[in-house]
């Protein structure tokens, strides 16, 4: 097809020249190619700038301000509008660019009025895409002579808004190239929105991690930092939570705290009985940790009244019942008091795993148990008292079900039978409570798998009569 040759105005000539010089087809073709090349470079520069802004801007609103400008420039339109859905489903005009500043205010008002007529119900297909209501409203308020072309903003295949280009040129056409360019700008917009949401989630996670770490540190400080010095016995204890905050609880509480906190207190001279307690809140993580913290404070207050173990559990159950019922959680608790002069252990159990008692003289194991319901299950639960007189060399382990419920890769449980056998072996060959504790934790970890994390809190307390 012959290339049309445009006629350019002739240069001024002297009186002896009257002919005009026509532009040759080759020159016209070169000018056309050069113009297309300039347009291509302009579009590449614009998209490159948009990509740079996407990488550089930390503020989503700053980036969104560029979107209508870029869409207008790459499509040679009169203007562009960016609409985004609010959380309540209302579509909102987020940003607008219009070349003619004198018309911009009227265009904005018309677009805001058009978008205000549309409400999207969450979790349903957006009305703007299913029925074209937004297009109809824009034609209504902008006039029939406005050319309107839009493309959706999709974040993870979910429609989050619309990017429109607008033109009053009757010859303006929505070419395939323009569609691809606007789609590219819309995709960049979707990436920016997703990045911003990920950044918000990351900041939330960081704050939560900080709060969890604070909670874990508080809980670590509430658990005994070291075992107390109790005449005639040696203690060892360890709590290994599955998460940073756990629901396991153990404690050593002097029953006569006024005596214990005297400046000149000497455990060898001033003999006092001690409460040894272990418990487990149903569940794990932060909710269990909060209940454990609450229970610790209430239990320590009950110990001051010098009641029997059964009465202490009964009072604790009544005080905590309402809060535990509201949280749909329960607590197992084994409470005992050791009296050094008589080597007597008084105890009561609220449905906790019964501690195991190794008898040094007979080399046998029995369980320390009484009847009693979970704390928080029934406000009127009754508990029983029992006593055991310990002999030199006897050893008792208090533990939570994190040890016996520990699962191997095959799904088998460690169970109480394995714990009894390993405890028996430890009492024969280990020299002190710390060795027994280390041995039992090591055996459980070997059962789970050396490289696997426990899925439940594990707590173990070892008491051995000297």
Secondary structure, DSSP 8 states (H G I E B T S, - for coil): --------------TT--------HHHHHHHHHHHHHHHHHHHHHHHHHHHHHHHH---HHHHHHHHHHHHHHHHT-SEEEEEEE-TTSBEEEEEEEES-HHHHHHHHHHHHHHHHT-B--TTS--HHHHH-HHHHHHHHHH-TT-EEEEEEEEETTEEEEEEEEEE--TT----HHHHHHHHHHHHHHHHHHHHHHHHHHHHHHHHHHHHHHHHHHHHHHHS-SS----TTEEEEEEEE-SSSS--EEEEEEES-HHHHTSTT--TTTS---EEEEEEEESS-SHHHHHHHHHHHHHHHHHHTTT--HHHHHHHHHHHHHHHHHHHT--EEEEEEEEETTTTEEEEEEES---EEEEETTTTEEEEE------BTT-TT-----EEEE--TT-EEEEE-HHHHT-B-TTS-B-HHHHHHHHHHHHHHH-SSHHHHHHHHHHHHHHHH-TT---SS-EEEEEEEE-
